[in-house]
Amino acid sequence: MMSKKSPQLRFEGFTDDWEERKLGEISKTTIGEFVIKTKQSDESPYPVYNGGRSYTGKYDEYNNDGPKIVISARGANAGFVNYVSGRYWAGNSCYSVSVIKEDEFSIGYLYQFIKYNQVLFTAYQQAANIPSVSKSDVEKFSIKYPTVLEQKKIESFFKQLDNTIALHQRKLDLLKEQKKGYLQKMFPKNGAKVPELRFAGFADDWEERKLGDYIIQYSEKTKQNNQYPVFTSSRNGLFFQKDYYKGNQIASEDNTGYNIVPRGYFTYRHMSDDLVFKFNINDLADYGIVSTLYPVFTTNEQLDSKYLQYQLNEGSEFRRFSLLQKQGGSRTYMYLNKLQNMILTIPKLEEQQKIGSFFKQLDDTIALHQRKLDLLKEQKKGFLQKMFV
């Protein structure tokens, strides 16, 4: 016994001090090896763990029968921890840890404790081309633990919380997949005049239009430093720069001459190294400012701005257009005068508004589920900090 402590938050009825032992004293650590007869099979129920954050495929054989803790041995994810309750194949880049003192230790508790402290494994990683964690590193890992009854209480609590998090993650993933499917079906493909999926009451062909006939450049610039809050226009959306960089502002000390972005107006970075551009609309403040590398524009009364945002960010026409702008080198430039020359296939205004409103509502639902998921993860983080020594 090395030490005795207790956590900040405990279940009612538990007051004993926690103890500490090495993982190698309470468990058995083995490393899996592939054999020639093992082959990959889509129909097999046996996942294979081979050093990654999760399994890399399925195989027709298994060499481990859970429940066990799986720890990546080498590679970029060395030290990453998984929990496996069924049969699986452990490759030669993965440790399998099984409990040998089941009357004293709950493997579910050990998993939560090791997972919470897995960052400590980075201290063991050898300074080599390939990060690695040795078998002795795993075995000397210190486990702090209460009685087995309290361990099982903690295991059950976090299992339920993990299941709730997983449920919200599945809902979020499903919503994102649904959005992806709608985007593919609600814009015309490959020169077609109508999309595959439309709202009731709309039957007219979509028409090709030059974007420059519908967008209006906005060229107002700041006349004094910090005239308005500084924005960051990123691939994840538009943010106040201090929020995006966690309290820091990376803009020039003197931002006089920056582009002003009124509420409801577009801005985007006019250069890209991978042909990806993200068009963001200011819904954060009445006015904000961005670097002169970010053009600013709005739409006229014949083009719905939300509709245009989805078509530019998600539609195939803009991706093809941006590819045509690439002229040697690795960087592509999308100046506003180039964007104005783009030909878009668009419906009448009423259908534009229906499409824009539909995707805005879907995005709001996705954002709501993302916030719930983030809150659950933060709550789990808080419980981990308070319920483990």
C-alpha positions as CSV (number, residue, x, y, z in Angstrom):
1,M,0.0,0.0,0.0
2,M,1.4,3.3,-1.1
3,S,-1.1,5.9,0.1
4,K,-4.7,6.4,1.3
5,K,-6.9,9.2,0.0
6,S,-10.6,9.9,-0.9
7,P,-12.2,11.9,-3.7
8,Q,-14.2,15.1,-3.5
9,L,-17.5,13.5,-4.4
10,R,-18.8,10.1,-3.3
11,F,-22.0,8.1,-3.1
12,E,-23.8,8.1,0.2
13,G,-22.6,5.5,2.7
14,F,-19.0,5.3,1.6
15,T,-16.4,6.8,3.8
16,D,-13.3,4.5,3.7
17,D,-10.0,5.9,2.4
18,W,-9.0,4.9,-1.1
19,E,-5.9,2.7,-1.6
20,E,-3.3,2.6,-4.4
21,R,-1.6,-0.3,-6.2
22,K,0.2,-1.0,-9.5
23,L,-1.9,-2.3,-12.4
24,G,0.4,-5.3,-12.8
25,E,-0.3,-6.4,-9.2
26,I,-4.1,-6.8,-9.9
27,S,-4.3,-7.7,-13.5
28,K,-2.7,-9.7,-16.3
29,T,-1.3,-7.9,-19.4
30,T,-0.9,-9.8,-22.8
31,I,-0.3,-8.6,-26.3
32,G,-2.1,-10.2,-29.2
33,E,-0.5,-11.7,-32.3
34,F,-1.9,-12.3,-35.8
35,V,-1.9,-15.8,-37.2
36,I,-1.9,-16.8,-40.9
37,K,-5.3,-18.4,-40.8
38,T,-7.0,-15.2,-39.6
39,K,-8.6,-13.3,-42.4
40,Q,-10.9,-10.3,-42.7
41,S,-14.6,-10.9,-43.1
42,D,-17.5,-8.5,-43.4
43,E,-19.8,-11.0,-41.8
44,S,-17.6,-11.9,-38.8
45,P,-18.8,-10.7,-35.4
46,Y,-15.2,-10.3,-34.1
47,P,-13.7,-6.8,-34.2
48,V,-9.9,-6.4,-34.3
49,Y,-8.0,-3.9,-32.2
50,N,-4.6,-3.1,-33.5
51,G,-3.3,0.1,-31.9
52,G,-5.9,2.5,-33.0
53,R,-8.6,4.4,-31.1
54,S,-11.1,1.7,-32.1
55,Y,-11.2,-1.5,-34.0
56,T,-9.8,-1.6,-37.6
57,G,-12.1,-4.2,-39.1
58,K,-13.6,-7.7,-38.4
59,Y,-12.0,-11.1,-38.6
60,D,-13.1,-14.7,-38.6
61,E,-11.1,-15.6,-35.5
62,Y,-10.8,-14.2,-32.1
63,N,-7.9,-14.5,-29.5
64,N,-9.5,-12.7,-26.6
65,D,-12.8,-13.0,-24.7
66,G,-13.8,-10.0,-22.7
67,P,-14.5,-8.1,-20.6
68,K,-11.1,-6.6,-20.9
69,I,-9.3,-3.3,-21.2
70,V,-7.5,-2.7,-24.5
71,I,-4.5,-0.3,-24.6
72,S,-2.8,0.8,-27.8
73,A,0.9,-0.2,-27.7
74,R,2.5,2.0,-30.4
75,G,1.8,4.5,-33.1
76,A,0.1,7.9,-33.0
77,N,-2.5,6.6,-30.5
78,A,-0.1,4.9,-28.2
79,G,-1.7,4.7,-24.7
80,F,-5.3,5.1,-25.9
81,V,-7.7,3.0,-23.9
82,N,-10.8,1.0,-25.0
83,Y,-13.2,-1.3,-23.2
84,V,-14.3,-4.6,-24.8
85,S,-17.0,-6.7,-23.3
86,G,-17.2,-9.5,-25.9
87,R,-14.9,-11.6,-28.2
88,Y,-12.3,-9.7,-30.2
89,W,-8.9,-10.0,-31.9
90,A,-6.1,-8.1,-30.3
91,G,-3.3,-7.4,-32.8
92,N,0.4,-7.1,-32.0
93,S,0.1,-3.3,-31.4
94,C,-2.5,-3.7,-28.7
95,Y,-2.4,-4.8,-25.0
96,S,-5.2,-6.8,-23.4
97,V,-5.6,-6.2,-19.7
98,S,-7.7,-8.6,-17.6
99,V,-8.5,-8.6,-13.9
100,I,-7.0,-11.4,-11.8
101,K,-8.5,-10.2,-8.5
102,E,-12.2,-10.1,-9.3
103,D,-13.2,-10.1,-5.7
104,E,-11.3,-6.8,-5.2
105,F,-11.6,-5.0,-8.5
106,S,-14.3,-4.2,-11.0
107,I,-12.9,-4.1,-14.5
108,G,-15.5,-1.4,-15.5
109,Y,-14.1,0.8,-12.7
110,L,-10.6,0.2,-13.8
111,Y,-11.4,1.2,-17.4
112,Q,-13.0,4.5,-16.3
113,F,-10.0,5.2,-14.0
114,I,-7.4,4.4,-16.7
115,K,-9.4,6.2,-19.4
116,Y,-9.5,9.3,-17.2
117,N,-5.8,9.1,-16.6
118,Q,-4.7,7.9,-20.0
119,V,-2.8,11.1,-20.7
120,L,-0.3,9.8,-18.1
121,F,0.8,7.2,-20.6
122,T,2.3,9.9,-22.7
123,A,5.0,10.3,-20.0
124,Y,6.0,6.7,-20.7
125,Q,6.3,7.1,-24.5
126,Q,9.8,6.6,-25.7
127,A,11.5,9.4,-27.7
128,A,11.6,7.4,-31.0
129,N,10.1,7.7,-34.4
130,I,7.1,5.7,-33.4
131,P,5.6,6.6,-29.9
132,S,5.2,3.4,-27.8
133,V,4.1,2.2,-24.4
134,S,5.8,-0.9,-23.1
135,K,4.3,-3.8,-21.2
136,S,6.2,-2.7,-18.1
137,D,4.8,0.8,-18.5
138,V,1.3,-0.6,-18.4
139,E,2.0,-2.8,-15.4
140,K,3.5,0.0,-13.3
141,F,0.6,2.3,-13.9
142,S,-0.8,3.3,-10.5
143,I,-4.5,2.5,-9.7
144,K,-6.3,4.4,-6.9
145,Y,-9.4,2.5,-5.8
146,P,-12.1,2.2,-3.1
147,T,-13.9,-1.0,-2.0
148,V,-15.2,-3.2,-4.8
149,L,-18.8,-2.2,-3.8
150,E,-18.0,1.5,-4.3
151,Q,-16.1,0.7,-7.5
152,K,-19.2,-1.0,-8.9
153,K,-21.3,2.0,-8.0
154,I,-18.9,4.3,-9.9
155,E,-18.8,1.9,-12.8
156,S,-22.6,1.8,-13.0
157,F,-22.9,5.6,-12.8
158,F,-20.4,6.2,-15.6
159,K,-21.8,3.4,-17.8
160,Q,-25.2,5.0,-17.7
161,L,-23.7,8.4,-18.4
162,D,-21.7,7.0,-21.3
163,N,-24.8,5.3,-22.7
164,T,-26.6,8.6,-22.6
165,I,-23.7,10.3,-24.4
166,A,-23.6,7.6,-27.0
167,L,-27.3,8.0,-27.6
168,H,-27.0,11.7,-28.2
169,Q,-24.0,11.1,-30.4
170,R,-26.0,8.6,-32.5
171,K,-28.9,11.1,-32.8
172,L,-26.4,13.8,-33.8
173,D,-24.8,11.6,-36.4
174,L,-28.2,10.6,-37.8
175,L,-29.2,14.2,-38.2
176,K,-25.9,15.0,-40.0
177,E,-26.5,12.1,-42.3
178,Q,-30.1,13.2,-43.0
179,K,-28.8,16.7,-43.8
180,K,-26.2,15.2,-46.1
181,G,-28.9,13.2,-47.9
182,Y,-31.2,16.2,-48.3
183,L,-28.4,18.3,-49.7
184,Q,-27.7,15.7,-52.3
185,K,-31.3,15.6,-53.3
186,M,-32.5,19.2,-53.1
187,F,-30.0,20.7,-55.5
188,P,-29.8,19.8,-59.2
189,K,-27.0,17.4,-60.3
190,N,-24.8,17.3,-63.4
191,G,-26.6,19.9,-65.4
192,A,-30.2,18.8,-64.5
193,K,-32.9,21.5,-64.5
194,V,-34.6,20.3,-61.3
195,P,-33.5,18.5,-58.1
196,E,-34.6,15.0,-57.2
197,L,-36.6,16.2,-54.1
198,R,-38.8,19.3,-54.0
199,F,-41.4,20.9,-51.8
200,A,-45.0,20.5,-52.9
201,G,-46.3,23.1,-55.3
202,F,-43.1,23.8,-57.1
203,A,-42.7,22.4,-60.7
204,D,-40.9,25.0,-62.7
205,D,-37.4,24.3,-64.1
206,W,-34.5,25.9,-62.2
207,E,-32.6,28.5,-64.4
208,E,-29.0,29.3,-64.9
209,R,-28.0,32.7,-63.7
210,K,-24.8,34.7,-63.3
211,L,-24.2,35.2,-59.6
212,G,-22.9,38.7,-60.2
213,D,-26.5,39.8,-61.2
214,Y,-27.6,38.9,-57.6
215,I,-24.9,39.8,-55.2
216,I,-23.7,43.3,-54.1
217,Q,-20.2,44.0,-52.9
218,Y,-19.9,45.9,-49.6
219,S,-16.7,47.9,-49.3
220,E,-17.0,50.0,-46.2
221,K,-13.8,49.9,-44.0
222,T,-13.1,50.9,-40.4
223,K,-11.9,54.4,-39.8
224,Q,-10.6,53.8,-36.3
225,N,-9.0,51.0,-34.3
226,N,-11.4,48.5,-32.7
227,Q,-14.4,50.3,-34.2
228,Y,-16.4,47.1,-34.1
229,P,-15.7,43.6,-32.7
230,V,-13.2,41.5,-34.7
231,F,-14.7,38.3,-36.3
232,T,-13.0,35.1,-37.3
233,S,-14.5,33.5,-40.4
234,S,-13.7,29.8,-40.2
235,R,-14.8,26.5,-41.7
236,N,-16.9,26.0,-38.6
237,G,-18.7,29.3,-38.9
238,L,-18.4,32.9,-37.9
239,F,-17.1,33.7,-34.4
240,F,-16.0,36.6,-32.3
241,Q,-12.3,36.3,-32.5
242,K,-11.8,36.4,-28.8
243,D,-14.2,33.5,-28.3
244,Y,-12.6,31.5,-31.1
245,Y,-9.1,31.9,-29.7
246,K,-10.2,31.6,-26.0
247,G,-9.8,35.2,-25.0
248,N,-7.0,36.2,-27.4
249,Q,-7.2,38.4,-30.4
250,I,-4.7,37.7,-33.2
251,A,-5.7,40.6,-35.5
252,S,-3.3,43.4,-36.0
253,E,-2.9,45.8,-33.1
254,D,-4.3,48.5,-35.3
255,N,-7.3,47.2,-37.3
256,T,-8.1,50.5,-38.9
257,G,-9.0,49.8,-42.6
258,Y,-10.5,46.3,-41.9
259,N,-13.6,45.3,-43.8
260,I,-16.9,46.0,-42.0
261,V,-19.5,43.1,-42.0
262,P,-23.1,44.3,-41.3
263,R,-25.6,41.9,-39.8
264,G,-26.9,39.5,-42.5
265,Y,-24.0,40.0,-44.9
266,F,-21.6,37.4,-46.2
267,T,-17.9,37.1,-45.7
268,Y,-15.3,34.4,-46.7
269,R,-11.6,33.9,-46.9
270,H,-10.7,34.5,-50.6
271,M,-7.8,31.9,-50.7
272,S,-7.6,28.2,-50.0
273,D,-5.0,25.5,-50.1
274,D,-7.5,22.6,-50.7
275,L,-10.2,24.2,-52.9
276,V,-12.5,24.5,-49.8
277,F,-14.1,27.9,-49.2
278,K,-16.7,28.6,-46.4
279,F,-19.2,31.4,-46.8
280,N,-20.4,32.7,-43.5
281,I,-23.3,35.1,-42.7
282,N,-23.0,37.6,-39.8
283,D,-25.7,36.8,-37.3
284,L,-23.5,37.7,-34.3
285,A,-23.7,41.5,-34.1
286,D,-25.0,44.6,-36.0
287,Y,-21.5,45.1,-37.2
288,G,-18.2,43.3,-37.1
289,I,-14.9,43.5,-38.8
290,V,-12.6,41.1,-40.8
291,S,-9.3,41.3,-42.5
292,T,-9.2,42.6,-46.0
293,L,-8.4,39.0,-47.1
294,Y,-12.2,38.4,-46.5
295,P,-14.5,40.0,-49.1
296,V,-18.0,41.2,-47.9
297,F,-21.2,41.1,-49.9
298,T,-24.9,40.7,-49.7
299,T,-27.7,39.6,-52.0
300,N,-30.4,41.6,-53.8
301,E,-34.1,41.1,-53.3
302,Q,-34.2,38.3,-56.0
303,L,-31.8,35.9,-54.2
304,D,-32.4,34.5,-50.7
305,S,-29.2,34.8,-48.7
306,K,-29.7,31.6,-46.6
307,Y,-30.5,29.6,-49.8
308,L,-27.3,31.0,-51.4
309,Q,-25.2,30.1,-48.4
310,Y,-26.3,26.4,-48.6
311,Q,-25.8,26.2,-52.3
312,L,-22.3,27.7,-52.2
313,N,-21.2,25.7,-49.2
314,E,-22.8,22.4,-50.0
315,G,-23.6,22.4,-53.7
316,S,-21.6,20.7,-56.4
317,E,-21.7,23.7,-58.8
318,F,-19.4,25.8,-56.6
319,R,-17.0,22.9,-56.1
320,R,-16.6,22.5,-59.8
321,F,-16.3,26.3,-60.3
322,S,-13.5,26.5,-57.6
323,L,-11.6,23.8,-59.3
324,L,-11.6,25.8,-62.5
325,Q,-10.0,28.8,-60.7
326,K,-6.9,26.8,-59.7
327,Q,-4.0,28.1,-61.8
328,G,-0.7,26.4,-60.8
329,G,0.8,26.2,-57.3
330,S,-1.0,24.9,-54.3
331,R,-3.3,27.9,-53.5
332,T,-6.6,28.8,-55.1
333,Y,-7.8,32.4,-55.1
334,M,-11.5,33.2,-55.1
335,Y,-11.7,37.0,-55.4
336,L,-15.2,38.5,-55.4
337,N,-14.9,39.5,-59.1
338,K,-14.3,35.8,-59.9
339,L,-17.2,34.7,-57.7
340,Q,-19.5,37.1,-59.6
341,N,-18.8,35.3,-62.8
342,M,-20.0,32.0,-61.5
343,I,-23.1,30.5,-63.1
344,L,-25.6,29.0,-60.7
345,T,-28.8,27.0,-61.3
346,I,-31.4,28.5,-59.1
347,P,-35.2,28.3,-58.6
348,K,-37.6,31.1,-58.1
349,L,-37.4,33.2,-54.9
350,E,-40.3,31.5,-53.0
351,E,-38.6,28.0,-53.5
352,Q,-35.3,29.5,-52.5
353,Q,-36.8,30.7,-49.3
354,K,-38.4,27.3,-48.6
355,I,-35.0,25.6,-49.0
356,G,-33.1,28.1,-47.0
357,S,-35.6,27.9,-44.1
358,F,-35.7,24.1,-44.2
359,F,-31.9,23.8,-43.8
360,K,-31.7,26.6,-41.3
361,Q,-34.2,24.7,-39.1
362,L,-32.3,21.5,-39.6
363,D,-29.0,23.2,-38.7
364,D,-30.6,24.7,-35.5
365,T,-31.7,21.2,-34.5
366,I,-28.2,19.8,-35.1
367,A,-26.7,22.7,-33.1
368,L,-29.1,22.0,-30.2
369,H,-28.1,18.3,-30.1
370,Q,-24.5,19.3,-30.3
371,R,-24.9,21.6,-27.3
372,K,-26.6,18.8,-25.4
373,L,-23.8,16.4,-26.3
374,D,-21.1,19.0,-25.3
375,L,-22.9,19.6,-22.0
376,L,-23.0,15.9,-21.2
377,K,-19.3,15.5,-22.0
378,E,-18.5,18.5,-19.7
379,Q,-20.7,17.0,-17.0
380,K,-18.9,13.7,-17.3
381,K,-15.5,15.6,-17.1
382,G,-16.6,17.3,-14.0
383,F,-17.8,14.1,-12.3
384,L,-14.5,12.4,-13.3
385,Q,-12.5,15.2,-11.6
386,K,-14.6,14.9,-8.5
387,M,-15.1,11.2,-8.2
388,F,-11.6,10.0,-8.8
389,V,-8.5,10.6,-6.6
